[in-house]
């Protein structure tokens, strides 16, 4: 079952503290790394694949005692992408997305600016002519 939590609400971090084994951060904006690390369980990992334009900072003690990991990864090439897709299919892992036609790209951008996006946008390229 998909669930959504507003991370702009500080109570979300209190409510969910220590509950996740893995968080994959796809956002290319500056985040409060310590706040997201607090969501991880013992030996949990926060993996960033989004690259913000400015440096991130964190308190090293957010990693030590709860044995948490903060790491990053560049998006892989075709073989790595296929391996990831195969893994997801094997383990029944999916994503909640909103498919939009290419003609709605500008609308989608405006929705991102207005924080009116619940799922990642996927552009249906078959609508390109």
N, C-alpha and C positions, 0 to 999 in steps of 0.2 A: 504494500500500500504506500503510495507516494504521500509525503507530508511536506508541508512548507512552513518555514519559520522565518520571521522577519528579523534579520540580524541588526537592523537599526534600533531595535528595542533591547536595552541592556538586560532586561529580565530574561530574555531568551538565553543569554549566556549563562545565567545563574541556573535556569531550569534544566539546561542540557549539559551542564558541566560534567566532564568525565564520561560521556556516553558513547563517543565515536571511536572506532578503531582506525579509521582512515577518513581524511578529508582531502578532496582534490579541489584546490582553489584555481578556478579558471579565469578569475577576474584580473584584468590588467589595470587595476587601480590600487592605490595605497590602502592597506588594511591594517588593523590593529592585530599584529601577529600574536601577541600574548593572549588576547581575548580568544582567538580561534584555537590556540594551543590549549587553552583551558577546557575546551570541549572534548579533548582527547582522553581516552582511557589510558591506563598503564600500558606502555609500549606502543602507543598510538603514533600515527604519522600524519603530518600535514605536508602535502605535496603541492607546490605551486607550479602551474604551467602557464600562468599569465604573468607578464612582465610589466610591472608599473614603471612609469617614467622616472620616478624618484626612488631613492634608496629606502628600504624597509629597516626597521630596528626592532629588536626584541630583547627581553630580559633573559639572560642565560639561565637563570633559575627556573624559567618556564619549561626548560628541557631536562634539567638534572634529576630532581627527585621523582617526578612522575615518569621518568625514562621515556620521554617523547622525542620524536624526530621531526625536524623541519628540513625539507629538501626541495629541490626543484628539478625540472626536466624540460628539455626542449621537445617540441612535438617531433616525433620520429618520421621517417620516410614511409614509403608504401609497405615494405615488409613489416615494420613495427606496427603500423596501423592495422594491417591484416591480422597480425598476431593478437592485437588487442581486441579486434572484432570477433575473432575466433574464441578467445577467452570469454568474452561477454556472452556469446551465443551458448557456449558450453555450460556456463553458470547461470544462465537466464537473467543476465543483467541488462537492463534497458535504460532508456533516458526519457524523461518527459520533455517534449519539444513542441514548438508551435511552427508548423510549416506555413510559409508565406510565398506567394508568387513574387517573381522578380520585380514586378510593377509596384510592389508595396514596400520596397526597401527604404524609401524616404519616410514612409509612415512608421516603419519599424524603428528607424533611428530616432524619430521624435518620441516614440514610446519609451525607448531606452533613456533618453534625456529626462522624461517625465516620471521615471521609475515605475512605469506601468507594464512591466514585463515579469511574468511568473516563471516562464520556461525559456530555454535557449531558442533563438530563432534559427530555423533551417530554411534556406532559400531553395525553392523548387526551381532548378535550372531548366527543367523541361518547358517552362513558360517563356524562356528567352527565345526570341525570334530574330 
